[in-house]
Amino acid sequence: MKVIAFYLPQFHNIPENDEWWGDGFTEWTNVKKAKPYFEGHNQPEVPLNGNYYNLLDNKVKIWQAKLAKEYGVYGFCYYHYWFNGKMLLEKPMEQMLEDKEIKQHFCICWANEPWTKAWVNETKVLIPQKYGKQKEWKEHFDYLLPFFKDERYIFHEGRPVMIIYRPQVIDCMKEMIDYWNELAKGAGFQKGLCFAYQTYGLEETDDSMFDYSIEFQPAYVGAFRKMNEENQVSIKKKLVGMRQKFFQGIEKTIGINFETKIDMYRKKRRGVSKISYDEAWNSILNHKPENDKKWPGAFTSWDNTPRHHERGACYVGASPEKFHGYFTKLIHKAEEEYKSDFVFINAWNEWAEGAHLEPDEYNGMGYLEAIKAALNENGAFPES
């Protein structure tokens, strides 16, 4: 079983973040400022031994790779920020490519959203997202090609895995995919690329152009959490219809996606949303894949109050012990129902969203130990 953890590179300074959020801003800034909002709320989360690392230090990336391999995490899925040729937070991935001592499989997820100030309830667009035409698509592909060719890159059925974060906002998605496949074949990948996208359950995406979709948890199961199987289809249609009616054109005109806009409408709400961790995981385990193009997802825990404060959401009741039991069942489910040897987990280091496998002062190595034990109990620990 190949456990692939989403990987956030925002743990080093960049000039843009200094300008937009203040000098010295990294993801640790939000993590350190977090506070508890209810009794038993474990905030702020502190990395084990106060390891507030800087990702520009290759020793950190070597440590992460060794730790992941020891506990059975097969690879990282790097979030990649490309804005029609402009890049942000690209240095850790580029350094990883150059340093062969970082012995970790990896793939790439293009986080194709515009950057906004949604964290603080502002609609201001910090950097817009435009997609261009073949000239721009080739520039992007040419940048990615050395990564695809690296011996550590993750393949599926002979094709490099390329993930798109929000394909539904890309009007030229099919044309871009077709062109990238043409370029990939010209570069020696005879079968082209394996395209997948993150699915949140309610978005409109043409599945026909993709090989797989990844159930991004806990957002995916959250969309269906309180729906029974009979109601899911009709309710989904109604919600999609509401999206079309009220938010049509928003993404194109001001560069803000549907989920961000919904968050704006929640700004008057006060009080953290508390959601049952056990209910969420039971829903994950009871959910039947809609087709054979799904890759299952998992999550360690979730608490985005470091970013969204009292407007945030926290899954209560999470623990490494519970995660171990649930993840053990998910591996079996992946093999039996999804017919998949991939499980994507949220996340390796999403510290400001409370979703991380990296060790902390409260749980120690607990979530990593849970991964290792679950893989061993299923006879699924990766060979390399």
N, C-alpha and C positions, 0 to 999 in steps of 0.2 A: 504493500500500500504506500502510495506517495502522498504524504501529508505536505501540503504547500501552504505556507503562511504569508499573508499579505504583509508587506514591509513598507513602512513610512520613512522617507529620507529626511524629514524636517527636524533634524537634530544637529543643525549647524547654522551658523549665521549666513545670511545673504543680504545684499544691499537693499533689495526690495522689501524684505520683511522688516528691516531696520527702519525704512521710511514709513511703511504702512502701520507697523505695530509698536515701534519704539526700538531704540538701540539695544542690540544684544538679544533680540527675540529669537527663540527657538521653541519647539514643542514643550520643552521643559518649563518655559515661562508659565504656561497655563497650568501645568502639572503642579508646580510649586505653589501657585496662588490658590489652589483648590481648597474648599472648606466643606465640612459636613453640614447637611441640611436637615437631617433627622437622626433620631437615636439609632446608633449602630451603623451609621453611614461611614464607611472606611475611606475617608478623605482627609488630607491629601495622601495619595499613594506614593511611597518612597521606594526607589529602586534599591535592590539589595546592596548593602555596603555603600549607600549613597552614590551609586554609579551613574551620575548624570553625565553621560559620555558625550563626546563630540565625534560625529560620524566622519569627519575629515581625517581622523586618526585611523590609519589602516589596522592598527593593533586591535581596535574595537571591532572592526569587521571580521578579523581573523578569530577573535574570541567568540563572536556571534555564530560564525560558521561551525566552529568546533563544538560549541554548546548545542546547536541545533542537531548536528550529526550524532552526537552522543545520545540524545534523547529521541531520535527517530524522526525528526523533522527533515523531510527529504529536500525541500527547497524553499526559497523565498520568491515571492512575486513582488517585484519592485514597482511602486507607483512612479510613473514617468510623466513629467509635466512639459508638454510641447505646445506652444501657442504660435502656430504658423511660422516656425523657425526660431522663435524665442523660447528659451528653456529656463526653468527654475529648478533648483534642488537637484541638479544633474550630477554634481561632483561625486557623491558616494557611489553611484552606479558606474560611473566612468572609472573611478579608482579601482573598484572591484574588478572590472574587466581587465585592467592592466596588471593587477597583482594576483598571480596564480597561486599564491599562498592562501588565498581566501577560497578554500576548497568546499564550495557550496553550489549545488544546482540552483538555477534561477530562471525565471521568466519575467515578462514585462506586462504591466497593465497601464495602458495609456489613460491617465486621469484627465479626460478631455473637457472638463468643466471650465468655465471662466472662474477666475478668483474674485470673490466679493467680500464684503464686510458683514456677511450673514451672522457670524458669531455674535456680533454686537447689535443685531437688529437694524442694520443699515443696508440699503439697496445699492450702495455705491459699488460700481465695477472697478476692481483694481487692475485687472488685465483681462481683456475680452478674448474670446476664442473664435477664430476664423479658420476655415478649412481649405480654401483655395481650390486649385485645380491640379492637373497632372504634374505640373512643374513643382508645386509645393509638396504634393504627395511623394514624388520621387526624392526630394530633399529629405523628407522624414524617413522614408524607407532606407535611403543610403546611410543615414545616421544609425538606424537600428541594425543594419546588416552585420557589422562586426560582432554585435551581441548574439545575433542568431547563429553566427558561425562559431562561436566559442564552444569549446568542448563541454562546458558546464551547463549550457542552455538546455532547458527542458523541452523534450519532443513528445509528441503523441502520434503513434502510427506513422513515424517517419517525417513528421512535420513540426517545425518550431511552433510552440504555443504562443499566440498573441491575443491579449485580452483587451477589450474596449470597455471603458467604465460606463459611459452613457451613449450608446449608439443611437438611441431614439432622437437625439438632438442634431444628428449629422444628416443633413438632407442628401448628401452625396455618398452615403455609406456604402451602398452596393457598388457604385462605380469605383470608389476607393479600394474596396476589398478586391474587386476583379483586377484592378491595376496592380495592387500589391502582390497578388498571386502571380500575375504575369511577370513582374520583376523578380519575385522569389524563384520562379522556375528558371529565369534567365541567369540567376545567381547560383544555380546548382541544386536547388531544392525542387526535385522533380514533381513532387506532389503539392507544391505550394506551401502556404502557411495553414495552421490550424487555428481558426478564429473562434473565440469565445467572448461572452460578455457577462457582466455582473447583472443578475436579475433581482429586482426588489419586489416582484410579484404583481404590481399593478401598472407598470409602465407599458407603453405600446412599442413593441419591437418586432420587426419582420424576422422571424426565426429562420426563414428559408435561406438567408445569406450567411448564417452562422453554423458552425459545426456543433457548438455546445453553448449552453448558458450555465452560469455558476450561481447556485442559490446562496446569495449573500446574507449571512445570518448576523444578528437576529432580525434584520429588516425584512427579509423574505417571509419568515414565519409570522412576523408581526402583522403583515398585511392580511393574514388569514386567521390570526389567533382566535378571534371570537366568532368565526364563521363555521358553520357545520358544512359538511361536504355537499349537501343539497343546495345550499345558498351561495356557495362560493362563486359560481359562474355568473349568476344574476347580479350579485352585489358588485362583483368586479366590473361588469359591464356598466352599471350605474355610475360607479366611481370614475371609470374612464370617460364616460359621457360628461360628467361634471368637469373633469379636467379639460376636455375639449371646449366646453362652453365658457368656462371662466378664465382659462389660462392660455388659450390658443394664441400663439404669437408672442407670448411673454419671453420665451427663451431667445427668440430671434431679435426682438426689439431692444431688450435691455440686458440680455446675456445672463439671465438668472434661470436656473432650471426649476422644474416643478417642485421638487422636494424642498429647495431653498425657499421658494415662494410660500409654500405651506408653512414653513418655519416662521416666516415673517408674520403670518396671520395668527401665530400663537403668542405673539409678544405680550399680549395683555394678560395671558394666563400666569398665575403665580403658584409656585409650589411644584416641587419635583414630581414627575410622573414615576410612580413605583410599580414595577411590573414583575410578576412572578417568574423567576428563573426556571423553576420546575415546570410550570405550565408551558413556557416557551420551548423547553427541551422535549417535553412530551409531545408537543405539536410537531416538532422537527421529526421525531421518531415515528409518529403516526401518519405523517404526510406521505402520500404516494406520488412518486414522480409522474408528471403529466405525460412525458414522452421519454424516448431513449436518448435524448440530446441534453440531459441534465447531468451536471456534476454536483455532488452534494457539498453543502457547506456546514461549518460548525463555528461556535464562538466560545471563548473561555468565560468571559463575563462582559458586562456592558454598563458603562456609567459615563455619560458625556457631560456631567455637570462641571468639570474643569473648563470646558469650552462654553457651555450654554447656561451655567449657573442655575438659578431657580427655574429656568425654563427647560432644564435638561430632563433626561430620562435615566432611570437606574433600574437594572434587573436585580431584584433583591433575592437573597438566598443562595447566591453563587458560592461555590467552594471547590477546591481541587478534588475533593473526595466525590462530590456529586458529578463533576465533570468527567472523572474517570469512568464512572458507571455509564453515563450517557454516551461518552465517546466510544467506549467499547461496543455498545449496541450500534452506534452509527457506522463503525467500520464494517460490521457484519451486514448492515443494511446496504451500505455502498456496494459490497460484493454481490449480494443476493438480488437486490431490487434495482439498483442503478447500473449494475454490471460495469462498475467503474473501479479503476485502481488509483483514482485521484480523489482526495478530500481537501477542499480549500478552507483554511481556518482564519478567522478574524480574531486576532492578528498576532504577528510577532511582536510589534512594538507600538501599538496605538494607545499610548499611555494616557493621553488626554480624553480618550473615549473608554477607558477602563477595560480595554481588550488587548491583553498582552500575555505572551508566553514567557517573556523575560522575567527573571526572578525579582521579587520585591520583598520588603522587610516583613510584611504581614503573612504572605503565603510561602515565602522561600522559593524552592524549586518545585513547589507543589504541582503546578499545571504542566510543567515539563515531565515530571515523574508520572503524571497521569497519562500523558501521551505515550510514553515509553511502555508503561504497564499495559495499556489498552492494545497497543500494537503486538506486544509479546503474547498476550492472552489470545489474540486472534491469529497468531502465527504469521503476522504481517509486517514485522520489523524489516525496514528496507536493507538490502544487502550492501548498498553503497550510496 
